[in-house]
Structure formats: C-alpha cells, structure tokens
Amino acid sequence: MREKSDFLKDIEIAVQGLERQKRENPQEEGEKVYRKFKESDKEAVRLAAALRGFFLREGVSETQREAFGNYIKEQILAASEELIEEEDVEKIAYLEGLGWFDREHLDAFIQIARARQKTAALVWLMHLKDKKYGYSEKSFPI
C-alpha cells in the first residue's frame, strides 16, 4: 500500500490537534476552529478545520458554516479523500447530498477508496455510482 502523502499526514496531525482542543462549551470550540481555519497558512490545517467546523452540530454560526462549506466545495477532492481515509461514510453521503460530486469526482473517489483499501467507503461509493449512473456492460465476443 502507498505511503500517505505529506498533505494527508499534515491533515491527520491537524485533526488530532483539533480533537485534543475540544471544549465543553460548543460555542468556544466553534470559535476556536473558525479562528484556526481563518488564520492558518497551511492548506492541510485549513481543510481539517473546515471539515471539523462544517460538521459541528453546535457552536458555529451560519456565516461560519457557509465559509467552511465554500472551502470544502472548492477542495472537494482533498476533503473527500480525508473522509474516505477516515471511512466516514455519513459525512461523504452528506456532501454528496449537497450536489458537490459529479461523475468524475465519484470515479476518483472510488479509485482512492480502492487504493487505500477502505472497504466501507468503497462499497458505499460503488453503490452510489450504480444508483446514479449505472455500470456499462462490456461485451467480449468469443
């Protein structure tokens, strides 16, 4: 299996840091995540913060959630790659439900899940592709 890219390693480190900084008060956590998102120069940190903030249930204003969402939409390949790595099918499904995936994205995500051996994500993505676009049958004459 391939080694993780430096970008994915940076995201993993940023996610771990954000997890350690969870607060009892959701408002405080939301503000901290948003501040990290706005102030960081590292794209991996911004992506990790955007994913965290976008999916927080509380503590994030609509303006902040919109900023996180716009960034995730612009970085949909990297964002989905991280969610595939985590095998967070619910979050992948949510992003897909927003209409942020097209057929090419879906094919790329399937390849990523297959290469990383992320079975749950792969099965869900392949089912989605079948449901939305189907698989074309190739005939091979004998």
Secondary structure, DSSP 8 states (H G I E B T S, - for coil): -----HHHHHHHHHHHHHHHT--SSHHHHHHHHHHHHHH---HHHHHHHHHHHHT-SSS--HHHHHHHHHHHHHTHHHHHHHHHHHT-HHHHHHHHHTT---HHHHHHHHHHHHHHT-HHHHHHHHHHHHHHT---------
